[in-house]
């Protein structure tokens, strides 16, 4: 035997022993426990056709109120109407954002303009300035509030989506406060 062969045999023999030992053994893995089931994703509350109709109606009313409230800040004759207009514009914009969030969650599309009949009423009010604007604005607000009031009450009483009911309750309170402040 040559020196190189004996050297290799001495160096590699422990390695061969280890490899043959590992090769002869079958590595048995213990059975892994099953992963727990994933939690069910929270589904949005049931959204009925009545809820969708209410959201559309409130969206249209909000758009009209925002447009007129912005006009009130510059065209009103009374300073309290101008200040109230700024408050209404800010509050209704916040309601509009909440409605958009609800609509997105339920794949409902909202319009970005008031209905044509509302646009005519808005234009009629916006053509005036000073005391005439104040009278028209108060009359329009009272009329719009009277039209939306039953829908708000119905939604609070029978709505199925808790978010929409909360929005309806909030708008109902705010509109009543605005109506009282305009007198």
C-alpha positions in Angstrom: 0.0 0.0 0.0 1.2 3.3 -0.9 1.6 6.2 1.5 -1.1 8.3 -0.2 -3.6 5.4 -0.1 -3.0 4.9 3.6 -3.3 8.6 4.3 -6.6 8.9 2.4 -7.9 5.8 4.1 -7.1 7.2 7.5 -8.6 10.7 6.7 -11.7 9.5 4.9 -12.5 6.4 6.9 -14.3 8.3 9.8 -16.2 10.2 7.2 -17.2 7.0 5.4 -18.4 5.5 8.7 -20.5 8.5 9.5 -22.0 8.6 6.0 -22.8 4.9 6.0 -24.4 5.2 9.5 -26.5 8.1 8.3 -27.4 6.3 5.1 -28.6 3.2 6.9 -30.8 5.1 9.2 -34.1 6.4 8.0 -34.8 9.8 9.5 -38.4 9.6 10.8 -40.1 12.9 11.3 -42.8 13.0 13.9 -46.2 14.0 12.5 -46.7 17.7 12.7 -49.9 18.9 14.4 -52.4 20.5 12.0 -52.4 24.3 11.8 -55.5 25.9 13.4 -58.1 27.1 11.0 -57.9 30.7 9.9 -60.4 33.0 11.5 -63.3 33.9 9.3 -62.9 37.4 7.9 -65.5 39.8 9.3 -68.2 40.3 6.7 -69.9 43.6 6.5 -73.4 43.7 8.0 -76.2 42.8 5.7 -76.9 45.6 3.3 -80.5 45.6 2.0 -82.0 47.5 -0.9 -83.6 49.9 1.5 -80.1 50.7 3.0 -78.7 51.2 -0.5 -81.6 53.5 -1.4 -81.2 55.5 1.8 -77.4 55.9 1.2 -78.2 57.2 -2.3 -80.8 59.6 -1.1 -78.7 60.9 1.7 -75.7 61.3 -0.7 -77.9 63.5 -3.0 -79.1 65.6 -0.1 -75.5 66.0 1.2 -74.2 67.2 -2.1 -76.9 69.8 -2.3 -76.4 71.0 1.3 -72.6 71.2 0.8 -73.1 73.3 -2.4 -75.5 75.7 -0.8 -73.6 75.9 2.5 -70.5 77.0 0.7 -72.5 79.6 -1.1 -73.9 80.8 2.3 -70.4 81.6 3.5 -70.0 84.3 0.8 -73.6 85.3 -0.2 -75.5 85.4 3.1 -76.7 88.7 4.5 -76.7 87.6 8.1 -73.4 86.6 9.7 -75.1 83.8 11.7 -76.2 82.2 8.4 -72.7 82.6 6.9 -71.2 80.9 10.0 -73.8 78.2 10.0 -73.1 77.6 6.3 -69.4 77.0 7.1 -70.4 74.5 9.8 -72.9 72.7 7.6 -70.4 72.5 4.8 -67.7 70.9 7.1 -70.2 68.6 8.8 -71.8 67.4 5.6 -68.4 66.8 4.0 -67.6 64.5 6.9 -70.9 62.7 6.4 -70.1 62.4 2.7 -66.8 60.7 3.6 -68.5 58.3 5.9 -71.1 57.5 3.2 -68.3 56.9 0.6 -66.6 54.5 3.0 -69.9 52.5 3.5 -70.6 52.6 -0.3 -67.1 51.2 -1.0 -67.5 48.4 1.5 -70.7 47.3 -0.2 -69.7 48.0 -3.8 -72.2 50.8 -4.2 -71.5 53.7 -6.5 -72.5 57.2 -5.4 -73.2 60.1 -7.6 -71.0 63.2 -7.4 -73.7 65.7 -8.5 -77.1 66.4 -7.1 -80.1 65.4 -9.3 -81.1 67.8 -12.1 -84.2 69.0 -10.2 -82.0 69.7 -7.1 -79.5 71.5 -9.3 -82.2 73.9 -10.5 -83.2 74.6 -6.9 -79.6 75.2 -5.9 -79.1 77.6 -8.8 -82.2 79.5 -7.9 -81.0 80.0 -4.3 -77.4 80.8 -5.4 -78.6 83.6 -7.8 -79.6 85.7 -4.8 -77.4 87.7 -2.4 -77.9 89.3 1.1 -81.3 89.1 2.7 -82.9 87.5 -0.4 -80.3 84.7 -0.3 -81.0 84.2 3.5 -84.8 83.8 2.9 -84.3 81.4 0.0 -81.6 79.4 1.8 -83.7 79.0 4.9 -86.7 78.0 2.8 -84.7 75.5 0.8 -83.1 74.1 3.9 -86.5 73.7 5.6 -87.9 72.0 2.5 -85.0 69.6 2.1 -85.1 68.8 5.8 -88.8 68.0 5.6 -88.2 65.7 2.6 -85.3 63.8 4.2 -86.8 63.6 7.8 -89.1 60.6 7.2 -86.2 58.7 5.5 -83.9 59.4 8.4 -86.5 58.2 10.9 -87.3 55.1 8.9 -83.6 54.3 8.6 -83.0 54.7 12.4 -85.9 52.5 13.2 -85.6 49.7 10.6 -82.0 49.9 9.2 -80.0 46.7 9.1 -76.5 48.1 8.7 -75.3 49.6 12.0 -72.9 52.0 10.3 -75.7 53.4 8.1 -78.0 53.6 11.1 -75.4 55.6 13.1 -74.9 57.9 10.1 -78.7 58.4 9.9 -78.9 59.2 13.6 -76.0 61.6 13.4 -77.5 63.5 10.4 -80.9 63.5 12.0 -79.5 65.3 15.1 -77.4 67.7 13.1 -80.2 68.7 10.7 -82.6 69.3 13.6 -79.9 71.5 15.3 -79.3 73.5 12.1 -83.0 74.0 11.6 -83.3 75.4 15.1 -80.4 77.7 14.5 -81.9 79.1 11.3 -85.0 80.4 13.0 
